[in-house]
Amino acid sequence: MDQILQHLDISYSRSRRAKNLRITIAPTQAITVTVPVNTSLERAKEFVQSRQSWIQKHLTKMRQMETLEAEQPQLSRDELMKAQDALFARLEWFSDKYDLPYRRAAFRCQKTKWGSCSGQNNISLNINIAFLPKHLQDYILLHELCHIRHKNHSKRFWSQLDNYCGTNAKALARELKSHRMQM
């Protein structure tokens, strides 16, 4: 195995449910390789070797994100509550403006999603939205509200979201990917 990979914390985990080899990098930068039952450990190690540049790229990106996070200011509990109130007010304003009524909204400490809209039109928002620039906060609020009319990511969904955002919504989605969860 290459010298770079020798210094990494790589673990191999067999899975009956896995159909393919998969590499997962945790926030701690520990690397887990999920190995289907019918795949040899030798084949899994070859797979990791072949994906070395992908692993390095993602580890570098994670380190850069950690550096950026360390430089970002933290919010106190009171500031977080004010931000939450302001986001709820904006959600309500957008809901009224575009006639997209939701049943209820709540903030959650989620690890992977910025927001979601249930089939019953309940909106869940990630508390980490408070750390984002205002235009991305608005994008997330509008994105979830658009799911009230379109429960998928169809062309009509993106067209409606483009209209409400006043810009290319997919460009905002790509920009959002450069941000990471704080809490």
Backbone torsions as a table, in degrees:
resi	resn	phi	psi	omega
1	MET	NA	145.2	-178.3
2	ASP	-60.0	151.8	-178.8
3	GLN	-57.7	-38.3	-178.7
4	ILE	-62.1	-44.5	-178.4
5	LEU	-71.0	-27.2	-179.7
6	GLN	-62.9	-29.3	-176.0
7	HIS	-91.1	4.8	-179.3
8	LEU	-100.4	152.4	177.9
9	ASP	-86.8	94.1	-177.7
10	ILE	-113.6	126.2	175.9
11	SER	-120.8	150.3	-178.9
12	TYR	-113.6	131.2	-176.1
13	SER	-128.1	120.2	178.1
14	ARG	-77.7	142.5	179.6
15	SER	-140.1	130.5	176.1
16	ARG	-72.5	-27.3	-177.0
17	ARG	-83.6	-23.6	-176.4
18	ALA	-70.0	137.0	176.3
19	LYS	-103.7	-22.5	-177.9
20	ASN	-133.3	160.4	172.4
21	LEU	-69.2	140.3	-179.7
22	ARG	-142.5	137.7	177.3
23	ILE	-108.6	129.0	178.2
24	THR	-123.9	133.2	177.5
25	ILE	-112.9	118.1	-179.2
26	ALA	-78.8	162.1	176.7
27	PRO	-56.9	-25.0	176.7
28	THR	-77.6	-2.5	-178.3
29	GLN	72.9	15.5	171.6
30	ALA	-76.1	138.3	-176.2
31	ILE	-109.1	127.7	177.7
32	THR	-117.2	131.5	176.4
33	VAL	-109.2	117.4	177.9
34	THR	-87.6	125.4	-174.0
35	VAL	-117.8	121.2	175.5
36	PRO	-61.1	153.5	-176.8
37	VAL	-57.0	-37.5	-175.8
38	ASN	-86.1	12.0	-179.4
39	THR	-112.4	134.5	-178.4
40	SER	-75.1	156.2	176.9
41	LEU	-64.1	-35.6	177.5
42	GLU	-61.2	-43.4	178.0
43	ARG	-64.1	-38.4	178.7
44	ALA	-64.1	-41.2	179.0
45	LYS	-66.6	-38.1	175.7
46	GLU	-62.4	-40.9	178.6
47	PHE	-60.7	-45.6	178.6
48	VAL	-61.0	-43.8	178.8
49	GLN	-59.8	-42.2	-178.8
50	SER	-69.8	-22.1	-179.0
51	ARG	-101.9	16.8	-177.2
52	GLN	-55.0	-44.7	-178.6
53	SER	-66.8	-36.6	176.8
54	TRP	-63.4	-44.2	179.3
55	ILE	-61.3	-48.7	-179.7
56	GLN	-60.2	-42.4	179.6
57	LYS	-60.0	-45.5	-178.4
58	HIS	-71.6	-36.1	176.2
59	LEU	-65.0	-41.1	177.6
60	THR	-62.8	-44.3	179.2
61	LYS	-61.8	-41.9	179.2
62	MET	-63.6	-40.7	178.6
63	ARG	-64.9	-39.6	177.4
64	GLN	-63.6	-41.5	178.9
65	MET	-63.8	-39.7	178.3
66	GLU	-62.4	-40.1	178.6
67	THR	-63.4	-45.1	178.6
68	LEU	-63.0	-41.3	179.9
69	GLU	-63.5	-39.4	-179.5
70	ALA	-63.2	-28.6	-179.2
71	GLU	-84.3	-16.2	-177.2
72	GLN	-79.7	143.6	178.2
73	PRO	-70.2	148.6	176.5
74	GLN	-95.0	151.4	179.1
75	LEU	-100.6	140.2	174.6
76	SER	-74.8	169.3	178.7
77	ARG	-59.0	-42.9	179.0
78	ASP	-63.4	-42.8	178.9
79	GLU	-63.7	-38.8	178.9
80	LEU	-65.6	-39.7	177.9
81	MET	-65.8	-40.0	177.5
82	LYS	-64.8	-42.0	179.2
83	ALA	-63.3	-41.4	178.8
84	GLN	-61.7	-45.5	178.4
85	ASP	-61.4	-42.0	179.8
86	ALA	-64.8	-39.4	179.0
87	LEU	-67.8	-40.5	176.0
88	PHE	-61.9	-40.6	179.7
89	ALA	-63.8	-41.7	179.0
90	ARG	-67.8	-39.1	176.9
91	LEU	-59.5	-45.1	179.2
92	GLU	-63.3	-41.4	180.0
93	TRP	-62.8	-47.8	178.1
94	PHE	-62.5	-40.7	179.9
95	SER	-58.8	-45.9	179.1
96	ASP	-68.2	-44.9	-176.8
97	LYS	-59.9	-43.0	-175.2
98	TYR	-102.8	9.1	179.3
99	ASP	52.9	54.7	178.4
100	LEU	-123.2	78.6	-175.4
101	PRO	-74.4	133.3	176.2
102	TYR	-113.0	159.1	-178.9
103	ARG	-75.9	-54.1	176.2
104	ARG	-155.6	162.9	179.4
105	ALA	-131.4	147.4	-179.7
106	ALA	-146.9	152.4	173.3
107	PHE	-98.7	141.6	179.5
108	ARG	-135.2	156.4	172.3
109	CYS	-94.8	90.2	-178.2
110	GLN	-102.0	153.3	-177.5
111	LYS	-92.1	-30.1	-171.6
112	THR	-123.1	-27.2	-175.1
113	LYS	-105.3	140.7	174.9
114	TRP	-79.7	-26.8	179.8
115	GLY	-174.0	168.5	175.9
116	SER	-156.6	159.0	177.3
117	CYS	-131.6	120.0	-177.7
118	SER	-76.9	170.9	176.8
119	GLY	-63.3	-22.3	178.2
120	GLN	-93.6	11.6	179.0
121	ASN	65.6	34.5	170.2
122	ASN	-92.6	129.4	-177.2
123	ILE	-104.8	128.2	174.2
124	SER	-110.8	131.0	179.7
125	LEU	-119.9	141.8	177.8
126	ASN	-78.3	132.2	-179.2
127	ILE	-60.0	-22.4	179.4
128	ASN	-66.2	-13.1	176.6
129	ILE	-57.0	-30.1	-179.0
130	ALA	-58.8	-23.7	-177.5
131	PHE	-90.0	-5.1	-176.2
132	LEU	-88.4	158.1	171.9
133	PRO	-62.1	153.0	-174.5
134	LYS	-56.6	-40.7	-177.7
135	HIS	-65.5	-30.3	176.8
136	LEU	-79.2	-33.2	173.6
137	GLN	-59.4	-48.2	179.8
138	ASP	-61.2	-40.6	178.5
139	TYR	-58.0	-46.2	-178.8
140	ILE	-64.6	-44.7	178.9
141	LEU	-59.2	-47.3	179.9
142	LEU	-66.4	-38.4	178.8
143	HIS	-57.2	-49.7	-178.8
144	GLU	-67.8	-37.7	177.2
145	LEU	-64.3	-36.4	178.5
146	CYS	-63.1	-25.7	178.1
147	HIS	-69.7	-11.8	175.6
148	ILE	-66.2	-37.5	178.0
149	ARG	-91.7	-34.9	-176.6
150	HIS	-125.2	108.5	-176.0
151	LYS	-81.3	14.5	-179.1
152	ASN	-141.4	-172.8	177.9
153	HIS	-110.0	52.0	-179.9
154	SER	-73.9	173.3	176.3
155	LYS	-60.2	-37.7	179.0
156	ARG	-65.1	-38.3	176.6
157	PHE	-59.2	-52.2	-177.2
158	TRP	-65.5	-35.1	177.5
159	SER	-63.8	-45.5	178.4
160	GLN	-63.4	-43.1	-179.6
161	LEU	-65.1	-40.7	175.0
162	ASP	-56.6	-45.0	-178.9
163	ASN	-61.1	-46.5	-178.5
164	TYR	-71.4	-35.6	-179.9
165	CYS	-77.5	-23.2	-178.0
166	GLY	73.9	16.4	-179.3
167	THR	-159.0	-176.8	179.0
168	ASN	-73.9	106.2	-177.1
169	ALA	-63.7	-33.7	179.8
170	LYS	-67.0	-30.6	175.4
171	ALA	-66.6	-38.9	176.4
172	LEU	-66.2	-37.9	177.6
173	ALA	-61.8	-41.1	177.8
174	ARG	-66.4	-40.8	178.7
175	GLU	-62.6	-38.6	-179.4
176	LEU	-62.3	-31.8	-179.9
177	LYS	-64.4	-19.0	179.3
178	SER	-81.6	-3.6	178.8
179	HIS	-104.4	148.4	-178.0
180	ARG	-121.9	155.4	178.7
181	MET	-65.2	136.9	-177.9
182	GLN	-88.3	-40.5	-170.5
183	MET	-102.7	NA	NA
